[in-house]
Amino acid sequence: MTANDAFFKQRKPVAVFKHKLLVDYLTAWATKLSVYSNGAVAFLDGYAGTGRYEDGTPGSPLVAMNAAQALRDQQSPKVLRNFFVESDPKYFKELKKNVLSHPLGQTARLYPGDVVDHLDSVVTQVGSAPLLVFLDPFGTSFDSDLIKTHFLTDPKMKVEVLLNVSIQAVWRIGGLLTSNTYEPHFHKSLERLDNSLDGTWWRAQFIEARERFQLDGTARYVAQAAREVSDAFANRLVHGTPHQALSVHLRKTTEAEPIFSLTLFHKHREARLLFIDSAARAHREWRRAYWGDQAIRLNTSDTLFEISPDAECDHELEALSRESVAKIQKNIVSVLERALAIRVSDHPSQLFGKSIGTAGKSELRKAINKLEKDGRISVVRAKKLDDWTLKRP
Ligand SMILES: C[S@@+](CC[C@H](N)C(=O)[O-])C[C@H]1O[C@@H](n2cnc3c(N)ncnc32)[C@H](O)[C@@H]1O
């Protein structure tokens, strides 16, 4: 069994985060944008995989099919057209079987082969409908040109891209740059990463950041440097385009450094709070899955452990939410030291800071209300939280 085959055996907690974020954002995005397109929207999963894990849980294609079903069943029905591409013939066969056995299976379009070879056809079929593209490759099996040339540069195209970048691949392959030994395959791995990260620029940045973090005494400085590179990559891709990038980081365990960065490339400011809020819900679901796994592990180990994962998790989530509210309050005050006023959806990453990926609209509202009550800011409210303006008192 290859490492890739092992991936499809069973869904890991980190994929719980990814899929919950995907379904929530896709549904919210489709509901919002279908208003302007007679109810029709499209989703392209460019690295689709098998559709379903061997343990029966849905992979991203089935997540999207279920979202299409839920959108069709809404009071004012929406049509989400799903396009799936998968290059591995064995996985494609599975994908086809899994998608076609879904009640809406016949409505999906399935393509075997390289995603690049099918983009023109998909874009033509989608026409003027809004399109959400999901790119979830294994490690470095991704060419950054795919996003740059096809999706980010055309200002007329109604497209958003959700890209999963492996931070772990950056730190593993980045380590080869200063390795004391040399193996012939190093060169190939580095070149593949260059291809994924839009050139060789990242090499110097990775080495510099790693040294800086090491000198600072930062724990896990290699992972920190890789994270910095993945953030720089997202900003580099949107430079000179009408898009902006917003990223959340995914971890294996609560204490571990992030191993993936999920970035939304978007044009409209209203995408931001939707994405941040979807990530906060995904984070809660991931914590529950993580606690569930821990409970199984601990209860099956030699020492019998009394553990109630739900209660532990609730407790942890409440504490985390309170911490996030306090952090967001600090961020708001600090932003308003530099600006007279700020509209919430213009720079939400400044307001959320490191709480992105953990906190959502509820924490933001609480932070704003508390600061207002304490007389530290004034707030001009609008119907949507996106449009609220925060000012110095
Ligand atoms: C990480 S898996 C996808 C998992 C899936 N998104 C999910 O969440 O269930 C990546 C998949 O992309 C496929 N793949 C790799 N390169 C590809 C390419 N150039 N075009 C299309 N598919 C590709 C791999 O065979 C693999 O099945």
The ligand as a Gaussian input file, in Angstrom:
#p B3LYP/6-31G(d) Opt

LIG

0 1
 C       -5.136000      14.944000      -1.064000
 S       -5.892000      13.962000      -2.284000
 C       -7.496000      14.700000      -2.438000
 C       -8.396000      14.493000      -1.272000
 C       -9.764000      15.051000      -1.470000
 N       -9.727000      16.476000      -1.813000
 C      -10.603000      14.878000      -0.204000
 O      -10.622000      15.789000       0.632000
 O      -11.263000      13.847000      -0.091000
 C       -5.150000      14.528000      -3.779000
 C       -5.638000      13.792000      -5.027000
 O       -5.199000      14.518000      -6.180000
 C       -4.864000      13.586000      -7.188000
 N       -3.977000      14.296000      -8.148000
 C       -2.642000      14.504000      -8.061000
 N       -2.206000      15.250000      -9.094000
 C       -3.295000      15.551000      -9.835000
 C       -3.486000      16.320000     -11.016000
 N       -2.478000      16.932000     -11.626000
 N       -4.747000      16.452000     -11.508000
 C       -5.786000      15.833000     -10.882000
 N       -5.656000      15.078000      -9.771000
 C       -4.429000      14.959000      -9.231000
 C       -4.223000      12.446000      -6.427000
 O       -4.269000      11.235000      -7.171000
 C       -5.101000      12.387000      -5.186000
 O       -6.171000      11.494000      -5.335000

